Amino acid sequence: MKPKEIERLVAEYQNTRNARLLLDEESKKMKVAEDGLLDKLTAAGVESGKYGPYTVKVVIKPVPRCTDWNAFYDYLRKTGNLDMLTKHLTASAIMARLEAGEYVPAIVTDDKVTYKIS
């Protein structure tokens, strides 16, 4: 690829990225506003029902939260019920161990290409 073509692609990338960042910022503001309005409904104790042209359905579902990680880890070790965990690696913690020379079984690294454009 010729330098002028690269320059054109980089310029297009920068313009697209800047436009996305502006939209992201606006979207975050709108999400905060949405959440604030839902908080007001919750604080007011609004129940399911018809309010003018709007139908509100309040759905309450239990959401698990761990209060004692050591007890939970002991339970997992004893029962083997690992299906309660998500299969998600914490890359920074694993890479810190690998960079320190520690062997972590079943872990390999893949190269991910990123571009830093300024």
Secondary structure, DSSP 8 states (H G I E B T S, - for coil): --HHHHHHHHHHHHHHHHHHHHHHHHHHHHHHHHHHHHHHHHHTT--SEEETTEEE----------S-HHHHHHHHHHH--GGGS-----HHHHHHHHHTT---TT------------
